[in-house]
Amino acid sequence: MSDSGKQNSDHVNIKEDRAVSIWTARFGCTKQQLEQAVKKVGSESGAVRAELGRKVPLRPQPAKSAPSP
């Protein structure tokens, strides 16, 4: 079986429209910004996130409850 259809959360894919939509939403950037970042630093998602200057978690984080008064 091939894994080619699976989304790789460690690497940004700018060649497929669906993946671009996912990554731009995740990083809060435009398609052009995403493409420029990938061209500059490569496709590793952490490097792209750092290049974009975003503090966006790659995986959903559990909600933190407010401390009790």
mmCIF file of the N, C-alpha and C atoms, coordinates in Angstrom:
data_MODEL
# 
_entry.id   MODEL 
# 
loop_
_atom_site.group_PDB 
_atom_site.id 
_atom_site.type_symbol 
_atom_site.label_atom_id 
_atom_site.label_alt_id 
_atom_site.label_comp_id 
_atom_site.label_asym_id 
_atom_site.label_entity_id 
_atom_site.label_seq_id 
_atom_site.pdbx_PDB_ins_code 
_atom_site.Cartn_x 
_atom_site.Cartn_y 
_atom_site.Cartn_z 
_atom_site.occupancy 
_atom_site.B_iso_or_equiv 
_atom_site.pdbx_formal_charge 
_atom_site.auth_seq_id 
_atom_site.auth_comp_id 
_atom_site.auth_asym_id 
_atom_site.auth_atom_id 
_atom_site.pdbx_PDB_model_num 
ATOM 1   N N  . MET A 1 1  ? 0.829  -1.187 0.000  1.00 0.00 ? 1  MET A N  1 
ATOM 2   C CA . MET A 1 1  ? 0.000  0.000  0.000  1.00 0.00 ? 1  MET A CA 1 
ATOM 3   C C  . MET A 1 1  ? 0.871  1.246  0.000  1.00 0.00 ? 1  MET A C  1 
ATOM 4   N N  . SER A 1 2  ? 0.375  2.274  -0.644 1.00 0.00 ? 2  SER A N  1 
ATOM 5   C CA . SER A 1 2  ? 1.110  3.527  -0.729 1.00 0.00 ? 2  SER A CA 1 
ATOM 6   C C  . SER A 1 2  ? 0.582  4.511  0.300  1.00 0.00 ? 2  SER A C  1 
ATOM 7   N N  . ASP A 1 3  ? 1.464  5.353  0.827  1.00 0.00 ? 3  ASP A N  1 
ATOM 8   C CA . ASP A 1 3  ? 1.074  6.385  1.762  1.00 0.00 ? 3  ASP A CA 1 
ATOM 9   C C  . ASP A 1 3  ? 0.904  7.732  1.062  1.00 0.00 ? 3  ASP A C  1 
ATOM 10  N N  . SER A 1 4  ? 0.918  7.742  -0.271 1.00 0.00 ? 4  SER A N  1 
ATOM 11  C CA . SER A 1 4  ? 0.900  8.995  -1.010 1.00 0.00 ? 4  SER A CA 1 
ATOM 12  C C  . SER A 1 4  ? -0.362 9.818  -0.772 1.00 0.00 ? 4  SER A C  1 
ATOM 13  N N  . GLY A 1 5  ? -1.454 9.202  -0.377 1.00 0.00 ? 5  GLY A N  1 
ATOM 14  C CA . GLY A 1 5  ? -2.685 9.928  -0.146 1.00 0.00 ? 5  GLY A CA 1 
ATOM 15  C C  . GLY A 1 5  ? -2.805 10.524 1.239  1.00 0.00 ? 5  GLY A C  1 
ATOM 16  N N  . LYS A 1 6  ? -1.915 10.167 2.143  1.00 0.00 ? 6  LYS A N  1 
ATOM 17  C CA . LYS A 1 6  ? -1.981 10.649 3.515  1.00 0.00 ? 6  LYS A CA 1 
ATOM 18  C C  . LYS A 1 6  ? -1.353 12.034 3.641  1.00 0.00 ? 6  LYS A C  1 
ATOM 19  N N  . GLN A 1 7  ? -1.927 12.846 4.504  1.00 0.00 ? 7  GLN A N  1 
ATOM 20  C CA . GLN A 1 7  ? -1.381 14.163 4.807  1.00 0.00 ? 7  GLN A CA 1 
ATOM 21  C C  . GLN A 1 7  ? -0.223 13.977 5.771  1.00 0.00 ? 7  GLN A C  1 
ATOM 22  N N  . ASN A 1 8  ? 0.940  14.503 5.432  1.00 0.00 ? 8  ASN A N  1 
ATOM 23  C CA . ASN A 1 8  ? 2.102  14.423 6.297  1.00 0.00 ? 8  ASN A CA 1 
ATOM 24  C C  . ASN A 1 8  ? 2.149  15.702 7.117  1.00 0.00 ? 8  ASN A C  1 
ATOM 25  N N  . SER A 1 9  ? 1.941  15.597 8.423  1.00 0.00 ? 9  SER A N  1 
ATOM 26  C CA . SER A 1 9  ? 1.874  16.783 9.262  1.00 0.00 ? 9  SER A CA 1 
ATOM 27  C C  . SER A 1 9  ? 3.237  17.385 9.566  1.00 0.00 ? 9  SER A C  1 
ATOM 28  N N  . ASP A 1 10 ? 4.312  16.733 9.155  1.00 0.00 ? 10 ASP A N  1 
ATOM 29  C CA . ASP A 1 10 ? 5.648  17.253 9.402  1.00 0.00 ? 10 ASP A CA 1 
ATOM 30  C C  . ASP A 1 10 ? 6.187  18.066 8.237  1.00 0.00 ? 10 ASP A C  1 
ATOM 31  N N  . HIS A 1 11 ? 5.556  17.975 7.083  1.00 0.00 ? 11 HIS A N  1 
ATOM 32  C CA . HIS A 1 11 ? 6.039  18.670 5.891  1.00 0.00 ? 11 HIS A CA 1 
ATOM 33  C C  . HIS A 1 11 ? 4.895  19.381 5.188  1.00 0.00 ? 11 HIS A C  1 
ATOM 34  N N  . VAL A 1 12 ? 5.196  20.601 4.751  1.00 0.00 ? 12 VAL A N  1 
ATOM 35  C CA . VAL A 1 12 ? 4.215  21.437 4.066  1.00 0.00 ? 12 VAL A CA 1 
ATOM 36  C C  . VAL A 1 12 ? 4.245  21.104 2.579  1.00 0.00 ? 12 VAL A C  1 
ATOM 37  N N  . ASN A 1 13 ? 3.089  20.740 2.048  1.00 0.00 ? 13 ASN A N  1 
ATOM 38  C CA . ASN A 1 13 ? 2.965  20.407 0.629  1.00 0.00 ? 13 ASN A CA 1 
ATOM 39  C C  . ASN A 1 13 ? 2.321  21.598 -0.073 1.00 0.00 ? 13 ASN A C  1 
ATOM 40  N N  . ILE A 1 14 ? 3.063  22.242 -0.982 1.00 0.00 ? 14 ILE A N  1 
ATOM 41  C CA . ILE A 1 14 ? 2.506  23.396 -1.704 1.00 0.00 ? 14 ILE A CA 1 
ATOM 42  C C  . ILE A 1 14 ? 2.094  23.032 -3.122 1.00 0.00 ? 14 ILE A C  1 
ATOM 43  N N  . LYS A 1 15 ? 2.114  21.744 -3.428 1.00 0.00 ? 15 LYS A N  1 
ATOM 44  C CA . LYS A 1 15 ? 1.774  21.302 -4.787 1.00 0.00 ? 15 LYS A CA 1 
ATOM 45  C C  . LYS A 1 15 ? 0.326  20.863 -4.939 1.00 0.00 ? 15 LYS A C  1 
ATOM 46  N N  . GLU A 1 16 ? -0.384 20.675 -3.828 1.00 0.00 ? 16 GLU A N  1 
ATOM 47  C CA . GLU A 1 16 ? -1.782 20.253 -3.877 1.00 0.00 ? 16 GLU A CA 1 
ATOM 48  C C  . GLU A 1 16 ? -2.652 21.326 -3.236 1.00 0.00 ? 16 GLU A C  1 
ATOM 49  N N  . ASP A 1 17 ? -3.695 21.730 -3.946 1.00 0.00 ? 17 ASP A N  1 
ATOM 50  C CA . ASP A 1 17 ? -4.563 22.809 -3.469 1.00 0.00 ? 17 ASP A CA 1 
ATOM 51  C C  . ASP A 1 17 ? -5.165 22.521 -2.095 1.00 0.00 ? 17 ASP A C  1 
ATOM 52  N N  . ARG A 1 18 ? -5.593 21.294 -1.869 1.00 0.00 ? 18 ARG A N  1 
ATOM 53  C CA . ARG A 1 18 ? -6.205 20.950 -0.571 1.00 0.00 ? 18 ARG A CA 1 
ATOM 54  C C  . ARG A 1 18 ? -5.196 21.119 0.559  1.00 0.00 ? 18 ARG A C  1 
ATOM 55  N N  . ALA A 1 19 ? -3.964 20.671 0.340  1.00 0.00 ? 19 ALA A N  1 
ATOM 56  C CA . ALA A 1 19 ? -2.921 20.805 1.362  1.00 0.00 ? 19 ALA A CA 1 
ATOM 57  C C  . ALA A 1 19 ? -2.592 22.278 1.598  1.00 0.00 ? 19 ALA A C  1 
ATOM 58  N N  . VAL A 1 20 ? -2.539 23.063 0.536  1.00 0.00 ? 20 VAL A N  1 
ATOM 59  C CA . VAL A 1 20 ? -2.267 24.501 0.668  1.00 0.00 ? 20 VAL A CA 1 
ATOM 60  C C  . VAL A 1 20 ? -3.352 25.155 1.515  1.00 0.00 ? 20 VAL A C  1 
ATOM 61  N N  . SER A 1 21 ? -4.599 24.792 1.273  1.00 0.00 ? 21 SER A N  1 
ATOM 62  C CA . SER A 1 21 ? -5.707 25.344 2.053  1.00 0.00 ? 21 SER A CA 1 
ATOM 63  C C  . SER A 1 21 ? -5.568 25.007 3.536  1.00 0.00 ? 21 SER A C  1 
ATOM 64  N N  . ILE A 1 22 ? -5.186 23.779 3.813  1.00 0.00 ? 22 ILE A N  1 
ATOM 65  C CA . ILE A 1 22 ? -5.009 23.344 5.204  1.00 0.00 ? 22 ILE A CA 1 
ATOM 66  C C  . ILE A 1 22 ? -3.889 24.128 5.873  1.00 0.00 ? 22 ILE A C  1 
ATOM 67  N N  . TRP A 1 23 ? -2.745 24.225 5.188  1.00 0.00 ? 23 TRP A N  1 
ATOM 68  C CA . TRP A 1 23 ? -1.584 24.900 5.783  1.00 0.00 ? 23 TRP A CA 1 
ATOM 69  C C  . TRP A 1 23 ? -1.809 26.399 5.931  1.00 0.00 ? 23 TRP A C  1 
ATOM 70  N N  . THR A 1 24 ? -2.437 27.050 4.955  1.00 0.00 ? 24 THR A N  1 
ATOM 71  C CA . THR A 1 24 ? -2.668 28.491 5.085  1.00 0.00 ? 24 THR A CA 1 
ATOM 72  C C  . THR A 1 24 ? -3.618 28.782 6.243  1.00 0.00 ? 24 THR A C  1 
ATOM 73  N N  . ALA A 1 25 ? -4.610 27.923 6.441  1.00 0.00 ? 25 ALA A N  1 
ATOM 74  C CA . ALA A 1 25 ? -5.521 28.087 7.576  1.00 0.00 ? 25 ALA A CA 1 
ATOM 75  C C  . ALA A 1 25 ? -4.780 27.855 8.890  1.00 0.00 ? 25 ALA A C  1 
ATOM 76  N N  . ARG A 1 26 ? -3.947 26.844 8.923  1.00 0.00 ? 26 ARG A N  1 
ATOM 77  C CA . ARG A 1 26 ? -3.212 26.498 10.137 1.00 0.00 ? 26 ARG A CA 1 
ATOM 78  C C  . ARG A 1 26 ? -2.242 27.598 10.529 1.00 0.00 ? 26 ARG A C  1 
ATOM 79  N N  . PHE A 1 27 ? -1.553 28.176 9.542  1.00 0.00 ? 27 PHE A N  1 
ATOM 80  C CA . PHE A 1 27 ? -0.552 29.196 9.831  1.00 0.00 ? 27 PHE A CA 1 
ATOM 81  C C  . PHE A 1 27 ? -1.110 30.619 9.780  1.00 0.00 ? 27 PHE A C  1 
ATOM 82  N N  . GLY A 1 28 ? -2.319 30.785 9.285  1.00 0.00 ? 28 GLY A N  1 
ATOM 83  C CA . GLY A 1 28 ? -2.902 32.114 9.188  1.00 0.00 ? 28 GLY A CA 1 
ATOM 84  C C  . GLY A 1 28 ? -2.165 32.998 8.199  1.00 0.00 ? 28 GLY A C  1 
ATOM 85  N N  . CYS A 1 29 ? -1.855 32.438 7.030  1.00 0.00 ? 29 CYS A N  1 
ATOM 86  C CA . CYS A 1 29 ? -1.107 33.179 6.017  1.00 0.00 ? 29 CYS A CA 1 
ATOM 87  C C  . CYS A 1 29 ? -1.762 32.995 4.653  1.00 0.00 ? 29 CYS A C  1 
ATOM 88  N N  . THR A 1 30 ? -1.246 33.712 3.664  1.00 0.00 ? 30 THR A N  1 
ATOM 89  C CA . THR A 1 30 ? -1.746 33.566 2.303  1.00 0.00 ? 30 THR A CA 1 
ATOM 90  C C  . THR A 1 30 ? -0.985 32.455 1.588  1.00 0.00 ? 30 THR A C  1 
ATOM 91  N N  . LYS A 1 31 ? -1.508 32.036 0.451  1.00 0.00 ? 31 LYS A N  1 
ATOM 92  C CA . LYS A 1 31 ? -0.837 31.021 -0.355 1.00 0.00 ? 31 LYS A CA 1 
ATOM 93  C C  . LYS A 1 31 ? 0.546  31.522 -0.776 1.00 0.00 ? 31 LYS A C  1 
ATOM 94  N N  . GLN A 1 32 ? 0.624  32.774 -1.171 1.00 0.00 ? 32 GLN A N  1 
ATOM 95  C CA . GLN A 1 32 ? 1.900  33.339 -1.600 1.00 0.00 ? 32 GLN A CA 1 
ATOM 96  C C  . GLN A 1 32 ? 2.916  33.355 -0.451 1.00 0.00 ? 32 GLN A C  1 
ATOM 97  N N  . GLN A 1 33 ? 2.490  33.744 0.741  1.00 0.00 ? 33 GLN A N  1 
ATOM 98  C CA . GLN A 1 33 ? 3.386  33.745 1.896  1.00 0.00 ? 33 GLN A CA 1 
ATOM 99  C C  . GLN A 1 33 ? 3.882  32.333 2.203  1.00 0.00 ? 33 GLN A C  1 
ATOM 100 N N  . LEU A 1 34 ? 2.976  31.362 2.122  1.00 0.00 ? 34 LEU A N  1 
ATOM 101 C CA . LEU A 1 34 ? 3.336  29.969 2.373  1.00 0.00 ? 34 LEU A CA 1 
ATOM 102 C C  . LEU A 1 34 ? 4.368  29.488 1.362  1.00 0.00 ? 34 LEU A C  1 
ATOM 103 N N  . GLU A 1 35 ? 4.117  29.758 0.094  1.00 0.00 ? 35 GLU A N  1 
ATOM 104 C CA . GLU A 1 35 ? 5.043  29.331 -0.958 1.00 0.00 ? 35 GLU A CA 1 
ATOM 105 C C  . GLU A 1 35 ? 6.415  29.971 -0.785 1.00 0.00 ? 35 GLU A C  1 
ATOM 106 N N  . GLN A 1 36 ? 6.450  31.263 -0.463 1.00 0.00 ? 36 GLN A N  1 
ATOM 107 C CA . GLN A 1 36 ? 7.720  31.947 -0.264 1.00 0.00 ? 36 GLN A CA 1 
ATOM 108 C C  . GLN A 1 36 ? 8.491  31.361 0.916  1.00 0.00 ? 36 GLN A C  1 
ATOM 109 N N  . ALA A 1 37 ? 7.783  31.061 1.997  1.00 0.00 ? 37 ALA A N  1 
ATOM 110 C CA . ALA A 1 37 ? 8.438  30.480 3.172  1.00 0.00 ? 37 ALA A CA 1 
ATOM 111 C C  . ALA A 1 37 ? 9.013  29.106 2.854  1.00 0.00 ? 37 ALA A C  1 
ATOM 112 N N  . VAL A 1 38 ? 8.252  28.274 2.141  1.00 0.00 ? 38 VAL A N  1 
ATOM 113 C CA . VAL A 1 38 ? 8.729  26.935 1.775  1.00 0.00 ? 38 VAL A CA 1 
ATOM 114 C C  . VAL A 1 38 ? 9.954  27.041 0.858  1.00 0.00 ? 38 VAL A C  1 
ATOM 115 N N  . LYS A 1 39 ? 9.917  27.957 -0.092 1.00 0.00 ? 39 LYS A N  1 
ATOM 116 C CA . LYS A 1 39 ? 11.057 28.131 -0.992 1.00 0.00 ? 39 LYS A CA 1 
ATOM 117 C C  . LYS A 1 39 ? 12.295 28.588 -0.235 1.00 0.00 ? 39 LYS A C  1 
ATOM 118 N N  . LYS A 1 40 ? 12.099 29.364 0.824  1.00 0.00 ? 40 LYS A N  1 
ATOM 119 C CA . LYS A 1 40 ? 13.225 29.893 1.587  1.00 0.00 ? 40 LYS A CA 1 
ATOM 120 C C  . LYS A 1 40 ? 13.818 28.876 2.558  1.00 0.00 ? 40 LYS A C  1 
ATOM 121 N N  . VAL A 1 41 ? 12.960 28.162 3.302  1.00 0.00 ? 41 VAL A N  1 
ATOM 122 C CA . VAL A 1 41 ? 13.454 27.301 4.385  1.00 0.00 ? 41 VAL A CA 1 
ATOM 123 C C  . VAL A 1 41 ? 13.217 25.811 4.171  1.00 0.00 ? 41 VAL A C  1 
ATOM 124 N N  . GLY A 1 42 ? 12.519 25.443 3.101  1.00 0.00 ? 42 GLY A N  1 
ATOM 125 C CA . GLY A 1 42 ? 12.202 24.034 2.883  1.00 0.00 ? 42 GLY A CA 1 
ATOM 126 C C  . GLY A 1 42 ? 10.818 23.715 3.405  1.00 0.00 ? 42 GLY A C  1 
ATOM 127 N N  . SER A 1 43 ? 10.440 22.452 3.325  1.00 0.00 ? 43 SER A N  1 
ATOM 128 C CA . SER A 1 43 ? 9.056  22.077 3.616  1.00 0.00 ? 43 SER A CA 1 
ATOM 129 C C  . SER A 1 43 ? 8.796  21.615 5.046  1.00 0.00 ? 43 SER A C  1 
ATOM 130 N N  . GLU A 1 44 ? 9.804  21.541 5.893  1.00 0.00 ? 44 GLU A N  1 
ATOM 131 C CA . GLU A 1 44 ? 9.591  21.095 7.269  1.00 0.00 ? 44 GLU A CA 1 
ATOM 132 C C  . GLU A 1 44 ? 8.674  22.100 7.969  1.00 0.00 ? 44 GLU A C  1 
ATOM 133 N N  . SER A 1 45 ? 7.583  21.610 8.528  1.00 0.00 ? 45 SER A N  1 
ATOM 134 C CA . SER A 1 45 ? 6.536  22.491 9.035  1.00 0.00 ? 45 SER A CA 1 
ATOM 135 C C  . SER A 1 45 ? 7.014  23.435 10.143 1.00 0.00 ? 45 SER A C  1 
ATOM 136 N N  . GLY A 1 46 ? 7.883  22.975 11.004 1.00 0.00 ? 46 GLY A N  1 
ATOM 137 C CA . GLY A 1 46 ? 8.391  23.836 12.068 1.00 0.00 ? 46 GLY A CA 1 
ATOM 138 C C  . GLY A 1 46 ? 9.211  24.997 11.523 1.00 0.00 ? 46 GLY A C  1 
ATOM 139 N N  . ALA A 1 47 ? 10.017 24.729 10.512 1.00 0.00 ? 47 ALA A N  1 
ATOM 140 C CA . ALA A 1 47 ? 10.820 25.782 9.890  1.00 0.00 ? 47 ALA A CA 1 
ATOM 141 C C  . ALA A 1 47 ? 9.931  26.784 9.166  1.00 0.00 ? 47 ALA A C  1 
ATOM 142 N N  . VAL A 1 48 ? 8.895  26.286 8.504  1.00 0.00 ? 48 VAL A N  1 
ATOM 143 C CA . VAL A 1 48 ? 7.966  27.175 7.800  1.00 0.00 ? 48 VAL A CA 1 
ATOM 144 C C  . VAL A 1 48 ? 7.238  28.043 8.813  1.00 0.00 ? 48 VAL A C  1 
ATOM 145 N N  . ARG A 1 49 ? 6.775  27.448 9.898  1.00 0.00 ? 49 ARG A N  1 
ATOM 146 C CA . ARG A 1 49 ? 6.076  28.199 10.949 1.00 0.00 ? 49 ARG A CA 1 
ATOM 147 C C  . ARG A 1 49 ? 6.988  29.289 11.519 1.00 0.00 ? 49 ARG A C  1 
ATOM 148 N N  . ALA A 1 50 ? 8.244  28.943 11.779 1.00 0.00 ? 50 ALA A N  1 
ATOM 149 C CA . ALA A 1 50 ? 9.189  29.932 12.305 1.00 0.00 ? 50 ALA A CA 1 
ATOM 150 C C  . ALA A 1 50 ? 9.425  31.054 11.301 1.00 0.00 ? 50 ALA A C  1 
ATOM 151 N N  . GLU A 1 51 ? 9.557  30.695 10.037 1.00 0.00 ? 51 GLU A N  1 
ATOM 152 C CA . GLU A 1 51 ? 9.771  31.698 8.997  1.00 0.00 ? 51 GLU A CA 1 
ATOM 153 C C  . GLU A 1 51 ? 8.588  32.651 8.901  1.00 0.00 ? 51 GLU A C  1 
ATOM 154 N N  . LEU A 1 52 ? 7.407  32.135 9.053  1.00 0.00 ? 52 LEU A N  1 
ATOM 155 C CA . LEU A 1 52 ? 6.211  32.972 8.987  1.00 0.00 ? 52 LEU A CA 1 
ATOM 156 C C  . LEU A 1 52 ? 6.029  33.805 10.253 1.00 0.00 ? 52 LEU A C  1 
ATOM 157 N N  . GLY A 1 53 ? 6.803  33.486 11.286 1.00 0.00 ? 53 GLY A N  1 
ATOM 158 C CA . GLY A 1 53 ? 6.711  34.250 12.525 1.00 0.00 ? 53 GLY A CA 1 
ATOM 159 C C  . GLY A 1 53 ? 5.451  33.984 13.304 1.00 0.00 ? 53 GLY A C  1 
ATOM 160 N N  . ARG A 1 54 ? 4.894  32.799 13.128 1.00 0.00 ? 54 ARG A N  1 
ATOM 161 C CA . ARG A 1 54 ? 3.652  32.443 13.805 1.00 0.00 ? 54 ARG A CA 1 
ATOM 162 C C  . ARG A 1 54 ? 3.945  31.563 15.022 1.00 0.00 ? 54 ARG A C  1 
ATOM 163 N N  . LYS A 1 55 ? 3.117  31.677 15.999 1.00 0.00 ? 55 LYS A N  1 
ATOM 164 C CA . LYS A 1 55 ? 3.176  30.815 17.177 1.00 0.00 ? 55 LYS A CA 1 
ATOM 165 C C  . LYS A 1 55 ? 1.958  29.900 17.155 1.00 0.00 ? 55 LYS A C  1 
ATOM 166 N N  . VAL A 1 56 ? 1.816  29.160 16.089 1.00 0.00 ? 56 VAL A N  1 
ATOM 167 C CA . VAL A 1 56 ? 0.643  28.321 15.886 1.00 0.00 ? 56 VAL A CA 1 
ATOM 168 C C  . VAL A 1 56 ? 1.004  26.882 16.209 1.00 0.00 ? 56 VAL A C  1 
ATOM 169 N N  . PRO A 1 57 ? 0.307  26.247 17.129 1.00 0.00 ? 57 PRO A N  1 
ATOM 170 C CA . PRO A 1 57 ? 0.587  24.838 17.412 1.00 0.00 ? 57 PRO A CA 1 
ATOM 171 C C  . PRO A 1 57 ? 0.225  23.978 16.212 1.00 0.00 ? 57 PRO A C  1 
ATOM 172 N N  . LEU A 1 58 ? 1.046  22.991 15.919 1.00 0.00 ? 58 LEU A N  1 
ATOM 173 C CA . LEU A 1 58 ? 0.781  22.118 14.788 1.00 0.00 ? 58 LEU A CA 1 
ATOM 174 C C  . LEU A 1 58 ? -0.283 21.085 15.103 1.00 0.00 ? 58 LEU A C  1 
ATOM 175 N N  . ARG A 1 59 ? -0.477 20.801 16.351 1.00 0.00 ? 59 ARG A N  1 
ATOM 176 C CA . ARG A 1 59 ? -1.511 19.856 16.769 1.00 0.00 ? 59 ARG A CA 1 
ATOM 177 C C  . ARG A 1 59 ? -2.393 20.569 17.788 1.00 0.00 ? 59 ARG A C  1 
ATOM 178 N N  . PRO A 1 60 ? -3.668 20.279 17.801 1.00 0.00 ? 60 PRO A N  1 
ATOM 179 C CA . PRO A 1 60 ? -4.545 20.924 18.774 1.00 0.00 ? 60 PRO A CA 1 
ATOM 180 C C  . PRO A 1 60 ? -4.052 20.691 20.195 1.00 0.00 ? 60 PRO A C  1 
ATOM 181 N N  . GLN A 1 61 ? -4.050 21.743 20.970 1.00 0.00 ? 61 GLN A N  1 
ATOM 182 C CA . GLN A 1 61 ? -3.622 21.664 22.364 1.00 0.00 ? 61 GLN A CA 1 
ATOM 183 C C  . GLN A 1 61 ? -4.851 21.593 23.253 1.00 0.00 ? 61 GLN A C  1 
ATOM 184 N N  . PRO A 1 62 ? -4.780 20.827 24.341 1.00 0.00 ? 62 PRO A N  1 
ATOM 185 C CA . PRO A 1 62 ? -5.922 20.773 25.240 1.00 0.00 ? 62 PRO A CA 1 
ATOM 186 C C  . PRO A 1 62 ? -6.163 22.141 25.868 1.00 0.00 ? 62 PRO A C  1 
ATOM 187 N N  . ALA A 1 63 ? -7.429 22.466 26.074 1.00 0.00 ? 63 ALA A N  1 
ATOM 188 C CA . ALA A 1 63 ? -7.773 23.751 26.678 1.00 0.00 ? 63 ALA A CA 1 
ATOM 189 C C  . ALA A 1 63 ? -7.273 23.779 28.109 1.00 0.00 ? 63 ALA A C  1 
ATOM 190 N N  . LYS A 1 64 ? -6.690 24.908 28.477 1.00 0.00 ? 64 LYS A N  1 
ATOM 191 C CA . LYS A 1 64 ? -6.209 25.071 29.851 1.00 0.00 ? 64 LYS A CA 1 
ATOM 192 C C  . LYS A 1 64 ? -7.313 25.697 30.662 1.00 0.00 ? 64 LYS A C  1 
ATOM 193 N N  . SER A 1 65 ? -7.578 25.116 31.803 1.00 0.00 ? 65 SER A N  1 
ATOM 194 C CA . SER A 1 65 ? -8.612 25.680 32.658 1.00 0.00 ? 65 SER A CA 1 
ATOM 195 C C  . SER A 1 65 ? -8.019 26.804 33.488 1.00 0.00 ? 65 SER A C  1 
ATOM 196 N N  . ALA A 1 66 ? -8.846 27.775 33.788 1.00 0.00 ? 66 ALA A N  1 
ATOM 197 C CA . ALA A 1 66 ? -8.409 28.905 34.593 1.00 0.00 ? 66 ALA A CA 1 
ATOM 198 C C  . ALA A 1 66 ? -8.151 28.423 36.014 1.00 0.00 ? 66 ALA A C  1 
ATOM 199 N N  . PRO A 1 67 ? -7.131 28.981 36.645 1.00 0.00 ? 67 PRO A N  1 
ATOM 200 C CA . PRO A 1 67 ? -6.856 28.593 38.038 1.00 0.00 ? 67 PRO A CA 1 
ATOM 201 C C  . PRO A 1 67 ? -7.997 28.999 38.960 1.00 0.00 ? 67 PRO A C  1 
ATOM 202 N N  . SER A 1 68 ? -8.228 28.225 39.960 1.00 0.00 ? 68 SER A N  1 
ATOM 203 C CA . SER A 1 68 ? -9.297 28.506 40.930 1.00 0.00 ? 68 SER A CA 1 
ATOM 204 C C  . SER A 1 68 ? -8.892 29.707 41.780 1.00 0.00 ? 68 SER A C  1 
ATOM 205 N N  . PRO A 1 69 ? -9.840 30.596 42.077 1.00 0.00 ? 69 PRO A N  1 
ATOM 206 C CA . PRO A 1 69 ? -9.512 31.779 42.926 1.00 0.00 ? 69 PRO A CA 1 
ATOM 207 C C  . PRO A 1 69 ? -9.309 31.425 44.354 1.00 0.00 ? 69 PRO A C  1 
# 
